[in-house]
Amino acid sequence: MIAITPKEVELFADFVHSHTGIVLNSTKAYLLESRLGPMLEETGFSNFTDFFYAGYRSSKWVSRVIDAISTHETSFFRDQRPFDLLQSKILPEYFGKRQSDPEAFNFGLQIWCAACSTGQEVYSLAMIIAELLGKEIGQWNVTITGTDISENAIHKARQGFYTSYEVDRGVPLVQRQKYFEVKGEMLKVRDELQRMTLFKKMNLLGASGVNGLYDVILCRNVAIYFNQDNRRRLFETIAACLRPEGVLLIGSTESLHGVSDHFVRKESCNTVYYQAKCQTTNYSAKVS
């Protein structure tokens, strides 16, 4: 393995931070070596400096480097408690309010999963919604938007193919049989779930992208990789994308204390969540 020097760590750390907001420091030298080393060998470079300056102006090179550095650890129903909260409280209350609204001509639900990696979080939500709505699901316009900075992760999420190991890590047998079909050695998410989903490549700290207002946003274990300023930027964006009284779920070890005052902290089902403060201004937010 080609060793990376402290100056090269700094060079790549600045590059990664400017493109993603992710903070790397001198302790991440091994991560850079292990994840970028195969690219050096593939392209024939003997050091990270030459590798960087030969490629950093190429959008394809940038995409591959960011994809290699990004963390893609995920699983179906990862950290079960937020899904229990959504299934037993948040979503049933939302569905009940919408169905009792005499001015509602159609029923809609918009969810955003930020940094969705390879899609397991999105499809976990789709399974919960399918279970809750049952035969009434055809009356609802449900869209679960999954975004990630990794092109490869988004491609896999769109395809909806997973190994038996990936599915069995978190999906109960009954739901596996109900919502997945065998395709050779892989399991594929069934069409009724995929129809609820939309996957897009997105930089959470970018300046342009899609318009959207969401009823529920999940942004779990993302801000821990950002510095304080970028955390504030991230949650400013999320606040602008969340409907009044909409719900935000973040990681179990994360907090908005000292980061954003746009949300009210609440707790139910042994899980902390945040609700958007009522706003008098209609947001038309853009994220990329």
Residue, then its C-alpha position, 0 to 999 in steps of 0.5 A: m500500500i502506498a503511504i500518504t504523507p501529512k501534507e497529502v492528507e491535508l491536501f485531500a482533506d481540504f478537497v473533500h471538505s470543500h466538496t462535501g463538508i466532511v471533515l477529515n484530519s490527520t487521524k484519517a490517513y489510513l482511511l485515505e490510503s485504504r480507500l484511494g490506494p486502489m485508484l492510485e494502483e489502477t492509474g499507475f501513480s506512485n504518490f498521492t500528490d501526483f494522483f491529485y493534481a492529475g485528476y482533480r479538475s475531472s468531474k469523473w475523478v471527483s465523483r470517484v474520489i468522493d464516492a470512495i471517501s463517503t461512508h456507506e454503512t447502512s442496513f434495513f431498519r437500522d437502529q430500530r427505535p426511530f422506525d418504531l416511532l414512525q410506525s406507532k405514532i408519527l405516521p398513524e397520527y399523520f394519516g389520521k389527520r389527513q383523512s379527517d381533513p374535509e378540505a383534502f381532495n387527495f392524500g399526500l405524504q412526502i418523506w426525505c431521507a438525506a444521505c440514504s446510502t444504498g437505499q435500505e432506509v428508504y425501503s424500510l420506510a416503504m414497508i412501514i407505510a405499506e403495512l399501515l395503509g394496507k389496501e388504502i395505499g392506492q388512495w395516497n400519493v406517497t413519495i419517499t425521496g432518497t438522496d446521497i452524494s455517491e453516484n454508485a450508492i444511488h444507482k444501487a438504491r434505484q435498482g433495489f437489488y440486495t443480497s440475502y445477507e443484507v436483507d436478513r440483517g434487518v427484515p423479518l421473514v414475513q416482510r422478506q417474503k412479502y416485499f422481496e422477490v428472488k432474482g437469481e442469487m439476489l433479492k429485489v424489492r417488489d414494484e409496489l415499494q419501488r413505486m413510492t421511491l425517488f432517488k437522486k444524487m445530492n450534495l447536502l451543502g450545495a447551492s442548487g437542486v430540487n424544490g421540496l417541502y416534506d412532512v418527515i425528514l430523516c437525516r441520521n448520522v450525517a452531521i457528525y461528519f461536519n464542522q459546526d458551521n456546516r451543521r448550521r447550514l445543513f439544518e437551515t436547509i432542512a428547516a426550509c424544506l420541512r412543512p410547518e409541524g413536520v418531523l425531523l429524525i436525526g441520529s441517536t447520538e446527535s443533537l440540535h442543541g446550539v446548532s439550530d433553533h428552528f425545531v422543538r425537541k420532543e420524545s416518544c417511544n423512547t426516541v428523541y425527535y424534532q418538530a418544526k416550529c410553526q412558520t408564517t412564511n411559506y418556504s421554497a427551498k432548494v437543496s442539491 
